[in-house]
Amino acid sequence: MGVVASQKGLQLIVLPRKSEAEVKKLFGEHYTVELVRDERALAGIVRKIINYFAGNKVLFKEKYDVTGATPFEIKVWDTVFGIPYGEVRSYAWVAEKVGSPKEMRAVGQALKRNRLPIIIPCHRVIRKSGDIGGFSGGIELKHKLLKLEGRIW
């Protein structure tokens, strides 16, 4: 996994990968400047993420920095940020909440571009039919996260 933060807040979370090289490759896709490794500065969020993956209910209240996101993406992410631990909502519900009730696909695309999975819990958004839907970290990981939170499909 990897975490990137600016002075304003969290910018990117890379979900678990098979190797450190894969994480660095993903960092390279998002950043052209050299990143400075500061494990001490990120220790708090890393500890929370580890606790979350250990099955503990964690409340993420960190500030985040989504510079470059569109206003629509920010509305979607802010809405999804409010979905409680262990609960799910549909893409249609999110679309309704952001004032675009017919834009479920646009909601899905905004969630696909979510740079802060787990913090902005896009894994808690499913299809209206109850099907699990997609996830940028893969369907297997989405299943695992929902099972971790007490939601099993």
GILINGI-V163418 format. One record per helix or strand. SS is the DSSP state (h for helix, s for strand). FROM is the first residue (numbers start at 0). TO is the last residue. If there is no record, write none. Layout:
ss = <SS,SS>
from = <FROM,FROM>
to = <TO,TO>
This chain:
ss = <s,s,h,h,s,h,s,h,h,h,s,h>
from = <1,9,19,42,63,70,88,90,103,121,124,138>
to = <4,13,29,52,63,80,89,96,111,123,125,147>
